[in-house]
């Protein structure tokens, strides 16, 4: 049975993994042998940082949750230390700060196109196109 988390309990450093409903989302998930097609990192002030064309951006979590029609689901993962213990506040802050520094990084659309070409050349396109 799925567990639901209250959005106000999502903290900086948490990772949001999503499955979009578009054809490109299906291709990303399929090519990566993954359930997910998109990831984001919670930073500060209730914002997440995500890779998106043309550059990575900050988005309020509240705005993402209002876009539910564009996602099949959004899972929240809370990173831990190698021992399995929760991250310390300083570690969470460092993770969120590093993610926040990625705002403005270009989205690799050319790499996405190459991925599709290679999939076609390797005869790895999904049969149900």
C-alpha positions in Angstrom: 0.0 0.0 0.0 1.5 3.4 -0.9 2.5 5.8 1.8 1.8 9.4 1.3 3.9 12.2 2.7 2.6 15.6 3.6 4.4 18.2 1.3 5.2 20.2 4.4 7.4 17.3 5.6 9.6 17.3 2.5 13.0 18.7 3.5 16.0 20.1 1.9 18.2 17.3 0.6 15.2 15.0 -0.2 15.2 13.6 -3.7 12.0 13.6 -5.7 11.7 11.0 -8.4 8.9 11.3 -10.9 7.3 9.6 -13.9 6.0 12.0 -16.5 3.2 11.1 -18.9 4.8 12.4 -22.1 6.4 10.2 -24.8 9.9 11.6 -24.0 9.3 10.6 -20.3 8.4 7.1 -21.5 11.6 7.0 -23.6 13.8 8.2 -20.7 12.4 5.7 -18.3 12.5 2.9 -20.8 16.1 3.7 -22.0 17.3 3.9 -18.4 15.5 0.7 -17.4 13.8 2.8 -14.7 10.4 3.4 -13.3 11.3 7.1 -13.3 11.8 9.7 -16.0 12.7 12.8 -14.0 14.5 13.7 -10.7 14.7 16.8 -8.6 16.4 17.8 -5.4 14.7 19.8 -2.7 16.8 22.8 -1.8 15.6 25.6 0.5 12.5 27.7 0.9 10.2 24.9 -0.3 11.9 24.9 -3.7 13.3 22.0 -5.8 16.0 22.2 -8.4 15.4 20.1 -11.6 17.0 19.7 -15.0 14.8 21.1 -17.7 15.2 22.7 -21.1 16.8 25.1 -21.7 18.5 25.2 -18.3 18.0 23.7 -14.8 15.7 25.7 -12.7 14.2 26.3 -9.2 10.5 25.4 -8.9 8.4 25.7 -5.8 7.2 22.3 -4.6 3.7 23.7 -4.3 3.7 24.6 -8.0 4.9 21.1 -9.0 2.2 19.4 -7.0 -0.4 21.6 -8.8 0.9 20.0 -12.1 -0.3 16.5 -11.1 -1.9 16.0 -14.5 1.6 15.8 -16.0 3.0 13.1 -13.7 1.9 9.6 -13.0 3.5 9.8 -9.6 6.1 11.5 -7.5 8.2 9.6 -5.0 10.2 11.2 -2.2 13.4 9.6 -1.0 15.3 10.8 2.0 19.1 10.1 1.6 20.9 8.5 4.5 24.5 8.0 5.5 26.3 4.8 4.3 25.4 3.3 7.7 21.7 3.8 7.1 21.5 6.6 9.7 19.8 9.8 8.8 22.0 12.6 7.4 23.0 15.2 9.9 21.6 18.7 9.4 24.9 20.0 8.1 25.0 17.2 5.6 21.5 18.0 4.4 22.3 21.7 4.1 25.5 20.9 2.1 23.5 18.6 -0.3 20.8 21.3 -0.7 23.4 24.0 -1.3 25.2 21.9 -3.9 21.9 21.3 -5.7 21.0 25.0 -5.6 24.3 25.8 -7.3 23.2 23.8 -10.3 20.5 26.3 -11.3 21.2 27.6 -14.8 23.2 24.5 -16.0 22.2 23.7 -19.6 19.9 20.8 -20.3 21.5 18.3 -22.6 18.9 18.2 -25.5 21.7 17.1 -27.9 22.4 14.1 -25.6 18.7 13.2 -25.6 18.7 13.2 -29.4 21.8 11.0 -29.5 20.1 8.6 -27.0 17.2 8.3 -29.4 19.5 7.7 -32.4 21.6 5.1 -30.6 18.4 3.3 -29.4 17.2 3.2 -33.0 20.6 2.0 -34.3 20.7 -0.7 -31.7 17.2 -1.7 -32.5 16.2 -0.9 -29.0 13.1 1.3 -29.6 10.0 0.1 -27.7 7.9 -2.2 -29.8 4.7 -0.2 -28.9 6.3 3.1 -30.1 
